[in-house]
Amino acid sequence: MNLRWNSPVIRPVFLALMIPAFATISSHAADPVFRRVFGPEVPTGPYKHPACLEELSNGDLYMVYYGGEGEYSNDTAVFGSRLAKDTSGWTAPVAIARDPLRSLGNGVIWQTPDGWVWMFYVVRFGPTWSDSRIQAKVSKDLGKTWSDPTVVSFERGLMVRNRPIVLADGSYLLPAYEEKGEDKESVSPESVSTCFRFDPKKPAEGWARLGSISSDKGNIQPAIVELEPNHLIAYCRRGGGYGPNSSGYIVASESKDGGKTWSKGVDTQFPNPNSAVDMMKLKSGRVMLLYNHHMNVRTPLSVAVSEDGGKTWPFRRDLATEYNAFAYPIFFQAKDGRIHAIYTSDQRKVINHAIFEEDWALQGKAK
């Protein structure tokens, strides 16, 4: 059956079999907590953009971001900072990846089930992001020390943004994308989302690229969820420019073979102002989406929830609503069940951390 993302037709009996039993929604969920992490006062350069956050096995939170004078400056490096468990202050950020000749970007931090901490990032070999390659570093002591760089892919134009996931067979899936074109103000229609697979039982084989997601206007920065073994869905940032748009939506695709092949990307019901999105499968079995609910500006920052694997999204709440640009949101669910989101604002000069409960998101009905 072909899946139609905007107006699916699902047989009632089949749907009843597929939907898990969810816990009762609490009417007393606490309001989100917002914390400003770093801003211009932190001396890693005024530019502080795509940030990523992970909860380590010891309870610490570890954050990475890339900073410097600007997005296309050649001095940018990936910085790391730690919020130790039961403390309230982040450590001073330190450069954990730097290249003496090239600019770095888009750090992604993630701890595997076996305890290794991976930090993926991109190295820009030319004037635009379409000249990038993917590298990584690994820490075996919870981010205290880091390995030398290792190459994930030397294919031109490949980049990372969202965190990997563990598949049902125990392998790791790293979302990635291939950006094409030389226009700094537009994502080419030839740009595609993709992913890499890693078998922790055969680490020497490295990360193997799988299938790509093509779409009419191009798409990048996929967020991927495994609904069932080998059954994946991806929600992606749309291609195109940044100007006023009346037809810009998050792009969705589906794989039935663990990411080896993907359906053609199609528009969802969710607007997208050419901005990053994230999506994850919660411990409850629900799927949650974090995105900008607007077609032209990166506000509000919103949360949507599905109880049927992304077929319908009956719950939506706005997390941040001020007139600002809430950019590159990314989130995870902590061991205690709370959800941590991190994003930038104030012209990419401030990093923000929001903490909220799943039940809070379920108190909002989609309009």
C-alpha positions in Angstrom: 0.0 0.0 0.0 1.4 3.4 -0.9 1.4 5.8 2.1 -0.2 9.2 1.4 1.1 11.6 4.0 -1.4 14.4 3.8 -4.7 12.5 3.8 -4.1 8.8 4.4 -6.9 6.3 4.1 -6.4 3.6 6.7 -8.8 0.6 7.3 -10.1 0.8 10.8 -9.3 -2.8 11.7 -5.7 -2.5 10.5 -5.3 0.8 12.3 -6.6 -0.7 15.5 -4.0 -3.4 15.3 -1.2 -1.0 14.6 -1.8 1.6 17.4 -0.2 0.7 20.7 -2.0 1.2 24.0 -0.9 4.6 25.4 -0.9 5.7 29.0 -3.5 8.2 30.2 -2.6 11.8 29.4 -2.0 13.8 32.6 -3.8 17.1 32.9 -1.2 18.4 35.3 2.0 18.4 33.2 4.5 21.1 34.2 5.2 24.0 31.9 8.5 23.8 30.0 11.6 25.1 31.5 13.8 27.4 29.4 17.5 28.1 30.0 19.9 30.3 28.1 23.2 28.3 27.7 25.6 30.6 25.9 25.6 33.9 24.1 27.9 36.6 22.7 29.7 36.8 26.0 31.3 33.4 25.5 34.6 33.9 23.7 34.3 31.3 20.9 33.3 33.9 18.3 29.9 35.6 17.9 28.5 32.8 15.7 27.2 29.9 17.7 25.1 27.6 15.6 23.8 24.2 15.2 24.0 22.9 18.7 23.4 19.3 19.7 22.9 17.8 23.1 23.2 14.3 24.6 22.6 12.7 28.0 25.6 10.6 28.8 25.5 7.3 30.7 26.7 9.0 33.9 23.9 11.5 33.8 25.9 14.4 32.5 24.6 16.5 29.6 27.2 17.1 26.8 26.7 19.8 24.2 28.5 20.6 21.0 28.2 23.5 18.6 30.3 25.2 16.0 31.5 28.7 16.6 33.6 31.4 15.0 33.2 34.8 13.3 30.5 33.6 10.9 28.9 30.7 9.0 31.4 30.8 6.2 34.4 32.0 8.2 37.5 29.8 7.9 38.1 29.9 11.7 35.1 27.9 12.8 35.6 24.9 15.1 33.4 22.5 17.0 33.2 23.2 20.7 32.1 21.0 23.6 30.7 21.8 27.0 29.4 19.7 29.9 26.6 20.2 32.4 27.6 17.6 35.1 24.8 15.7 36.8 23.2 17.6 39.7 25.0 20.8 38.9 23.6 24.1 37.4 26.6 25.5 35.4 28.0 24.5 32.0 31.7 24.2 31.7 33.6 26.7 29.6 33.5 25.4 26.0 36.6 24.0 24.5 37.5 23.2 20.9 37.2 19.4 20.4 37.6 19.5 16.6 39.5 22.1 14.6 41.2 22.1 11.2 44.2 24.5 10.5 43.2 25.0 6.9 39.4 24.5 6.7 36.1 25.5 8.3 34.2 23.0 10.4 30.4 22.8 11.1 27.3 20.9 12.2 28.6 18.9 15.2 26.4 16.0 16.2 27.0 14.3 19.6 25.6 10.8 20.4 26.4 7.9 22.8 26.1 4.4 21.6 24.6 1.5 23.8 28.2 0.2 24.3 29.3 3.6 25.8 31.3 5.1 23.0 30.5 8.8 22.4 30.6 9.7 18.7 31.0 13.3 17.6 30.2 13.8 13.9 30.9 17.0 12.1 31.5 18.4 8.6 34.7 19.8 7.0 34.2 22.4 4.3 36.8 22.0 1.5 35.6 25.0 -0.6 33.5 28.2 -0.5 30.1 26.5 0.0 28.6 23.6 2.0 28.4 21.6 -1.2 32.2 21.2 -0.8 31.8 19.4 2.6 32.8 16.0 3.8 31.9 14.1 6.9 34.4 13.2 9.7 34.0 12.0 13.3 35.8 11.6 16.5 35.2 9.0 19.3 35.5 9.2 23.0 35.7 6.2 25.3 35.7 8.2 28.5 32.5 10.2 28.3 33.9 13.1 26.4 37.0 13.8 28.5 39.3 12.9 25.7 38.8 12.4 22.0 40.4 10.3 19.3 42.0 11.6 16.1 39.5 12.3 13.3 38.2 9.4 11.3 36.6 9.8 7.9 32.9 8.9 7.6 32.7 9.8 3.9 34.9 11.7 1.5 32.0 12.1 -1.0 31.7 15.7 -2.0 28.7 17.6 -0.5 27.8 15.1 2.2 26.9 16.5 5.6 25.3 15.6 8.9 22.8 17.4 11.2 20.6 14.9 13.2 21.5 12.3 15.7 21.9 8.6 14.8 19.4 5.9 15.9 19.9 2.3 16.9 18.0 -0.1 14.6 16.2 -3.2 15.6 19.1 -5.4 14.4 21.5 -3.5 16.6 23.2 -1.5 13.8 23.4 2.3 13.8 21.8 4.6 11.3 23.3 8.0 10.8 21.0 10.5 9.0 22.9 12.6 6.4 22.4 14.6 3.3 24.1 15.5 0.0 23.9 19.2 -0.7 24.5 20.3 -4.3 24.8 23.7 -6.0 26.9 26.8 -5.3 24.1 29.2 -4.3 24.5 30.1 -0.6 20.9 31.4 -0.4 19.1 28.4 -1.9 19.0 24.6 -1.5 19.3 23.0 -5.0 16.5 20.7 -6.2 19.2 18.1 -6.8 20.0 18.0 -3.0 19.0 14.7 -1.4 18.7 13.2 2.1 20.4 9.9 2.8 21.8 7.8 5.6 24.8 5.7 6.7 24.7 2.3 8.4 27.3 1.1 10.9 27.6 -2.4 12.3 29.2 -2.2 15.8 30.2 -5.9 15.4 32.3 -5.0 12.4 33.7 -1.5 13.2 36.5 -1.8 10.7 34.0 -1.7 7.9 33.0 1.9 8.8 29.9 3.7 7.8 28.2 2.5 4.6 26.0 4.8 2.6 22.5 3.6 1.9 19.7 5.0 -0.3 18.7 8.6 -1.0 15.5 10.6 -0.8 14.8 12.7 -3.9 12.0 15.2 -4.1 10.8 17.8 -6.6 12.3 20.8 -4.8 15.2 19.0 -3.1 15.5 18.1 0.6 18.2 17.9 3.3 18.7 17.2 7.0 16.5 14.1 7.5 15.2 13.1 10.9 14.6 9.3 10.8 12.5 7.0 13.0 12.2 3.2 12.9 8.6 2.3 13.4 9.1 -1.5 13.1 12.1 -3.6 12.0 13.3 -2.2 8.6 10.3 0.2 8.4 11.6 3.7 8.6 10.1 7.2 8.0 12.0 10.4 7.4 10.9 14.0 7.7 13.3 16.4 5.9 13.9 20.1 5.5 12.6 21.3 2.2 14.8 22.7 -0.6 14.5 26.1 -2.3 15.3 29.6 -1.1 14.5 31.6 2.0 12.2 34.2 0.6 8.4 34.4 0.9 6.9 31.1 0.0 3.3 29.8 -0.2 4.2 26.1 -0.9 7.0 25.2 1.4 6.5 22.0 3.5 8.4 19.4 5.4 9.2 16.6 3.0 8.4 13.0 4.1 9.7 9.6 2.8 9.4 6.0 3.8 11.7 2.9 3.6 10.6 -0.7 4.0 14.2 -2.2 3.8 16.1 -0.4 6.6 17.1 2.6 4.5 18.5 0.8 1.4 15.8 2.4 -0.7 13.3 5.3 -0.1 10.1 6.4 -1.6 10.1 9.7 -3.4 9.8 12.6 -0.9 6.4 14.3 -0.8 5.1 17.3 1.0 3.5 16.8 4.5 0.9 19.0 6.1 3.6 20.8 8.1 5.0 24.2 6.9 8.7 24.6 6.6 10.6 27.9 6.2 13.6 26.1 4.8 14.7 25.2 8.4 15.9 22.1 10.2 13.5 19.7 11.8 13.9 16.8 14.2 11.8 13.7 15.0 12.0 10.8 17.4 10.2 7.8 18.7 9.3 8.2 22.3 9.4 5.5 25.0 5.6 5.5 24.9 5.7 4.5 21.2 4.4 7.9 20.1 6.4 9.8 17.4 7.2 13.5 18.2 8.2 16.2 15.7 10.1 19.4 16.5 9.9 22.1 13.8 9.0 25.7 12.9 5.3 26.0 12.3 5.5 28.7 9.6 6.3 28.8 5.9 8.5 31.9 5.9 10.0 32.6 9.3 11.6 30.4 12.0 9.0 31.1 14.6 7.1 29.6 16.4 9.1 26.6 17.4 6.5 23.8 17.7 6.0 20.2 18.8 3.6 17.8 17.1 2.8 14.2 18.3 1.5 11.2 16.4 0.0 8.0 17.9 -0.1 6.1 14.6 3.4 6.2 13.2 3.1 9.6 11.5 -0.1 9.0 9.7 -2.0 11.6 11.7 -0.8 14.3 14.1 -3.6 15.2 16.5 -1.5 17.0 19.1 0.5 20.2 18.6 1.8 22.9 20.9 4.1 25.9 20.4 7.3 25.7 22.5 8.7 29.2 21.7 6.6 32.0 20.2 8.5 35.2 20.5 9.5 37.2 17.4 12.9 35.6 16.8 14.5 33.0 14.7 14.5 29.6 16.6 16.9 27.7 14.4 18.2 24.1 14.1 16.2 22.5 16.9 17.2 19.1 18.0 15.9 17.0 20.9 16.1 13.7 22.8 14.2 11.9 25.6 16.2 11.6 28.8 16.2 8.6 31.1 13.7 10.3 33.4 11.3 10.6 30.5 11.6 14.4 30.1 12.4 15.8 26.7 15.4 18.1 26.2 15.4 20.4 23.2 18.3 22.7 22.1 18.2 25.4 19.5 19.8 28.8 18.6 18.3 32.3 18.4 19.2 36.0 18.2 20.8 35.8 14.8 22.6 32.5 15.7 24.4 34.1 18.6 22.5 32.4 21.6 22.1 28.7 22.4 18.9 27.8 24.3 17.9 24.7 26.2 14.2 23.8 26.8 13.0 20.9 29.0 9.4 19.7 28.8 7.2 16.6 29.5 5.5 14.5 26.9 2.2 15.1 28.6 2.6 18.8 28.1 2.8 18.3 24.4 -0.3 16.1 24.5 -2.4 18.9 26.0 -2.4 20.8 22.7 -4.9 19.9 20.0 -3.8 20.4 16.4 -5.8 23.0 14.6 
